[in-house]
Amino acid sequence: MLVLVVAVAGGLLAGALLGGTLANLEHLSLRFASLVVLALLVQIVAFSPIGAHLPHDAIIALHIGSYVLLLICVAANIRRPPVMCFGAGVLSNAVTIVINGGYMPASRAALRLAGLPVSAIPHNNSELATSGDRLRFLGDVFALPHSLPLANVFSIGDIFIAIGLAWLIAEGMRGARDPAEVPAEPAPADAGPVDAARP
């Protein structure tokens, strides 16, 4: 949620400063965009009171499945630079989560800074990192202080996701289109042989 709020706010601000308009977002085309919404809903279900009634393995499957949905959308739009940035963050988080059993390892310092419980019990999609976790540097090692709104831990992958999403929003506000949808310029007509006598 923190990533989405920061990304959307940053994208709207950047788009406005660059002369874009909200109306242009109506024409922002993204293949399989519905998968992004579905992935968000899946994570909300998994890490909400609803998920508390689900088996542990089901929560893990939903968490990993949400990243599969995001990666499908990324693959379908990979030509766009903002999507590449977004996809790098999604892939970073996905790999870290998968190899660590379905949760994102969070550093003790980051949890404390965010004012979150420092315990072995997972908090939302994160759990306290241990010495056995792999790629811990890609885990939730950053945090917003608990004195700030939406204080939470986040990863380097989250940063790339936020930048990519903000970039895409700003680009959309400026009216940028998918390169695959921009018609190629017609080839110039053959001018014929050059007149050698022309000065």
TORKOL-4160 file (C-alpha; in steps of 0.2 Angstrom, whole numbers, padded with zeros to 4 digits, m for minus):
199
<pt num="1" X="0000" Y="0000" Z="0000"/>
<pt num="2" X="0014" Y="0012" Z="0004"/>
<pt num="3" X="0022" Y="0009" Z="m0013"/>
<pt num="4" X="0006" Y="0012" Z="m0022"/>
<pt num="5" X="0002" Y="0028" Z="m0013"/>
<pt num="6" X="0020" Y="0035" Z="m0015"/>
<pt num="7" X="0020" Y="0030" Z="m0033"/>
<pt num="8" X="0003" Y="0037" Z="m0038"/>
<pt num="9" X="0006" Y="0053" Z="m0029"/>
<pt num="10" X="0023" Y="0055" Z="m0037"/>
<pt num="11" X="0017" Y="0051" Z="m0054"/>
<pt num="12" X="0003" Y="0063" Z="m0053"/>
<pt num="13" X="0014" Y="0077" Z="m0047"/>
<pt num="14" X="0028" Y="0073" Z="m0060"/>
<pt num="15" X="0015" Y="0072" Z="m0074"/>
<pt num="16" X="0007" Y="0089" Z="m0069"/>
<pt num="17" X="0024" Y="0098" Z="m0068"/>
<pt num="18" X="0029" Y="0091" Z="m0085"/>
<pt num="19" X="0013" Y="0099" Z="m0093"/>
<pt num="20" X="0002" Y="0083" Z="m0093"/>
<pt num="21" X="m0016" Y="0081" Z="m0090"/>
<pt num="22" X="m0027" Y="0068" Z="m0081"/>
<pt num="23" X="m0037" Y="0067" Z="m0096"/>
<pt num="24" X="m0023" Y="0059" Z="m0105"/>
<pt num="25" X="m0023" Y="0044" Z="m0093"/>
<pt num="26" X="m0039" Y="0038" Z="m0102"/>
<pt num="27" X="m0028" Y="0034" Z="m0117"/>
<pt num="28" X="m0014" Y="0025" Z="m0107"/>
<pt num="29" X="m0014" Y="0008" Z="m0114"/>
<pt num="30" X="m0007" Y="m0007" Z="m0105"/>
<pt num="31" X="m0009" Y="m0025" Z="m0110"/>
<pt num="32" X="m0017" Y="m0036" Z="m0097"/>
<pt num="33" X="m0018" Y="m0021" Z="m0085"/>
<pt num="34" X="m0032" Y="m0030" Z="m0076"/>
<pt num="35" X="m0019" Y="m0043" Z="m0069"/>
<pt num="36" X="m0012" Y="m0029" Z="m0059"/>
<pt num="37" X="m0028" Y="m0025" Z="m0051"/>
<pt num="38" X="m0031" Y="m0044" Z="m0048"/>
<pt num="39" X="m0014" Y="m0046" Z="m0040"/>
<pt num="40" X="m0017" Y="m0032" Z="m0028"/>
<pt num="41" X="m0034" Y="m0040" Z="m0024"/>
<pt num="42" X="m0026" Y="m0057" Z="m0021"/>
<pt num="43" X="m0013" Y="m0049" Z="m0009"/>
<pt num="44" X="m0027" Y="m0040" Z="0000"/>
<pt num="45" X="m0036" Y="m0056" Z="0003"/>
<pt num="46" X="m0020" Y="m0065" Z="0008"/>
<pt num="47" X="m0015" Y="m0052" Z="0021"/>
<pt num="48" X="m0031" Y="m0046" Z="0028"/>
<pt num="49" X="m0043" Y="m0053" Z="0041"/>
<pt num="50" X="m0049" Y="m0065" Z="0027"/>
<pt num="51" X="m0032" Y="m0073" Z="0025"/>
<pt num="52" X="m0031" Y="m0076" Z="0044"/>
<pt num="53" X="m0044" Y="m0090" Z="0041"/>
<pt num="54" X="m0034" Y="m0098" Z="0027"/>
<pt num="55" X="m0021" Y="m0112" Z="0029"/>
<pt num="56" X="m0003" Y="m0106" Z="0029"/>
<pt num="57" X="0001" Y="m0114" Z="0012"/>
<pt num="58" X="m0014" Y="m0106" Z="0004"/>
<pt num="59" X="m0008" Y="m0089" Z="0010"/>
<pt num="60" X="0010" Y="m0093" Z="0002"/>
<pt num="61" X="0002" Y="m0098" Z="m0014"/>
<pt num="62" X="m0009" Y="m0083" Z="m0015"/>
<pt num="63" X="0007" Y="m0072" Z="m0012"/>
<pt num="64" X="0017" Y="m0080" Z="m0025"/>
<pt num="65" X="0003" Y="m0081" Z="m0037"/>
<pt num="66" X="0000" Y="m0062" Z="m0036"/>
<pt num="67" X="0018" Y="m0060" Z="m0042"/>
<pt num="68" X="0015" Y="m0072" Z="m0056"/>
<pt num="69" X="0001" Y="m0061" Z="m0062"/>
<pt num="70" X="0011" Y="m0045" Z="m0061"/>
<pt num="71" X="0026" Y="m0053" Z="m0071"/>
<pt num="72" X="0013" Y="m0059" Z="m0085"/>
<pt num="73" X="0008" Y="m0041" Z="m0086"/>
<pt num="74" X="0026" Y="m0035" Z="m0086"/>
<pt num="75" X="0031" Y="m0047" Z="m0100"/>
<pt num="76" X="0016" Y="m0041" Z="m0111"/>
<pt num="77" X="0022" Y="m0023" Z="m0110"/>
<pt num="78" X="0041" Y="m0025" Z="m0108"/>
<pt num="79" X="0045" Y="m0013" Z="m0122"/>
<pt num="80" X="0040" Y="0002" Z="m0112"/>
<pt num="81" X="0055" Y="0009" Z="m0101"/>
<pt num="82" X="0043" Y="0012" Z="m0086"/>
<pt num="83" X="0037" Y="m0006" Z="m0086"/>
<pt num="84" X="0055" Y="m0012" Z="m0087"/>
<pt num="85" X="0059" Y="m0002" Z="m0071"/>
<pt num="86" X="0043" Y="m0009" Z="m0063"/>
<pt num="87" X="0046" Y="m0026" Z="m0069"/>
<pt num="88" X="0064" Y="m0026" Z="m0061"/>
<pt num="89" X="0056" Y="m0022" Z="m0044"/>
<pt num="90" X="0043" Y="m0035" Z="m0046"/>
<pt num="91" X="0056" Y="m0048" Z="m0051"/>
<pt num="92" X="0067" Y="m0043" Z="m0037"/>
<pt num="93" X="0054" Y="m0045" Z="m0024"/>
<pt num="94" X="0047" Y="m0061" Z="m0032"/>
<pt num="95" X="0064" Y="m0070" Z="m0032"/>
<pt num="96" X="0067" Y="m0065" Z="m0014"/>
<pt num="97" X="0050" Y="m0070" Z="m0008"/>
<pt num="98" X="0050" Y="m0087" Z="m0017"/>
<pt num="99" X="0068" Y="m0093" Z="m0011"/>
<pt num="100" X="0063" Y="m0088" Z="0007"/>
<pt num="101" X="0047" Y="m0098" Z="0009"/>
<pt num="102" X="0034" Y="m0086" Z="0003"/>
<pt num="103" X="0038" Y="m0071" Z="0014"/>
<pt num="104" X="0049" Y="m0055" Z="0012"/>
<pt num="105" X="0063" Y="m0055" Z="0025"/>
<pt num="106" X="0063" Y="m0039" Z="0035"/>
<pt num="107" X="0078" Y="m0033" Z="0045"/>
<pt num="108" X="0076" Y="m0030" Z="0064"/>
<pt num="109" X="0082" Y="m0012" Z="0062"/>
<pt num="110" X="0069" Y="m0008" Z="0048"/>
<pt num="111" X="0055" Y="m0016" Z="0059"/>
<pt num="112" X="0060" Y="m0006" Z="0074"/>
<pt num="113" X="0061" Y="0010" Z="0064"/>
<pt num="114" X="0043" Y="0007" Z="0057"/>
<pt num="115" X="0036" Y="0003" Z="0074"/>
<pt num="116" X="0031" Y="m0014" Z="0069"/>
<pt num="117" X="0032" Y="m0030" Z="0079"/>
<pt num="118" X="0050" Y="m0038" Z="0080"/>
<pt num="119" X="0045" Y="m0056" Z="0081"/>
<pt num="120" X="0045" Y="m0072" Z="0072"/>
<pt num="121" X="0027" Y="m0070" Z="0068"/>
<pt num="122" X="0025" Y="m0063" Z="0050"/>
<pt num="123" X="0018" Y="m0046" Z="0048"/>
<pt num="124" X="0008" Y="m0044" Z="0032"/>
<pt num="125" X="0019" Y="m0051" Z="0019"/>
<pt num="126" X="0035" Y="m0049" Z="0029"/>
<pt num="127" X="0044" Y="m0058" Z="0042"/>
<pt num="128" X="0059" Y="m0055" Z="0053"/>
<pt num="129" X="0075" Y="m0060" Z="0044"/>
<pt num="130" X="0086" Y="m0074" Z="0051"/>
<pt num="131" X="0103" Y="m0079" Z="0047"/>
<pt num="132" X="0096" Y="m0093" Z="0036"/>
<pt num="133" X="0087" Y="m0081" Z="0024"/>
<pt num="134" X="0095" Y="m0078" Z="0007"/>
<pt num="135" X="0096" Y="m0062" Z="m0003"/>
<pt num="136" X="0092" Y="m0052" Z="0013"/>
<pt num="137" X="0099" Y="m0036" Z="0005"/>
<pt num="138" X="0084" Y="m0037" Z="m0007"/>
<pt num="139" X="0072" Y="m0039" Z="0008"/>
<pt num="140" X="0063" Y="m0026" Z="0018"/>
<pt num="141" X="0079" Y="m0017" Z="0024"/>
<pt num="142" X="0072" Y="0001" Z="0023"/>
<pt num="143" X="0058" Y="0009" Z="0033"/>
<pt num="144" X="0048" Y="0025" Z="0035"/>
<pt num="145" X="0049" Y="0030" Z="0054"/>
<pt num="146" X="0034" Y="0026" Z="0064"/>
<pt num="147" X="0031" Y="0044" Z="0067"/>
<pt num="148" X="0026" Y="0047" Z="0049"/>
<pt num="149" X="0009" Y="0042" Z="0040"/>
<pt num="150" X="0009" Y="0024" Z="0032"/>
<pt num="151" X="0025" Y="0020" Z="0041"/>
<pt num="152" X="0031" Y="0003" Z="0035"/>
<pt num="153" X="0046" Y="m0007" Z="0029"/>
<pt num="154" X="0050" Y="m0009" Z="0011"/>
<pt num="155" X="0063" Y="m0016" Z="m0001"/>
<pt num="156" X="0074" Y="m0010" Z="m0015"/>
<pt num="157" X="0062" Y="m0019" Z="m0026"/>
<pt num="158" X="0048" Y="m0009" Z="m0019"/>
<pt num="159" X="0058" Y="0007" Z="m0024"/>
<pt num="160" X="0060" Y="0001" Z="m0042"/>
<pt num="161" X="0041" Y="m0003" Z="m0042"/>
<pt num="162" X="0037" Y="0014" Z="m0036"/>
<pt num="163" X="0048" Y="0023" Z="m0048"/>
<pt num="164" X="0042" Y="0013" Z="m0063"/>
<pt num="165" X="0023" Y="0016" Z="m0058"/>
<pt num="166" X="0026" Y="0034" Z="m0056"/>
<pt num="167" X="0035" Y="0035" Z="m0072"/>
<pt num="168" X="0021" Y="0026" Z="m0081"/>
<pt num="169" X="0008" Y="0038" Z="m0074"/>
<pt num="170" X="0018" Y="0054" Z="m0078"/>
<pt num="171" X="0021" Y="0047" Z="m0096"/>
<pt num="172" X="0003" Y="0043" Z="m0098"/>
<pt num="173" X="m0002" Y="0061" Z="m0092"/>
<pt num="174" X="0009" Y="0068" Z="m0106"/>
<pt num="175" X="0000" Y="0057" Z="m0119"/>
<pt num="176" X="0015" Y="0045" Z="m0122"/>
<pt num="177" X="0009" Y="0029" Z="m0131"/>
<pt num="178" X="0015" Y="0011" Z="m0132"/>
<pt num="179" X="0029" Y="0011" Z="m0145"/>
<pt num="180" X="0020" Y="m0004" Z="m0153"/>
<pt num="181" X="0005" Y="0006" Z="m0156"/>
<pt num="182" X="0014" Y="0021" Z="m0164"/>
<pt num="183" X="0012" Y="0019" Z="m0183"/>
<pt num="184" X="0028" Y="0019" Z="m0193"/>
<pt num="185" X="0032" Y="0035" Z="m0203"/>
<pt num="186" X="0029" Y="0031" Z="m0222"/>
<pt num="187" X="0045" Y="0029" Z="m0232"/>
<pt num="188" X="0049" Y="0044" Z="m0243"/>
<pt num="189" X="0043" Y="0043" Z="m0261"/>
<pt num="190" X="0057" Y="0039" Z="m0274"/>
<pt num="191" X="0062" Y="0056" Z="m0280"/>
<pt num="192" X="0069" Y="0047" Z="m0296"/>
<pt num="193" X="0087" Y="0049" Z="m0303"/>
<pt num="194" X="0096" Y="0065" Z="m0298"/>
<pt num="195" X="0098" Y="0078" Z="m0312"/>
<pt num="196" X="0117" Y="0079" Z="m0315"/>
<pt num="197" X="0114" Y="0096" Z="m0324"/>
<pt num="198" X="0106" Y="0103" Z="m0309"/>
<pt num="199" X="0117" Y="0116" Z="m0300"/>
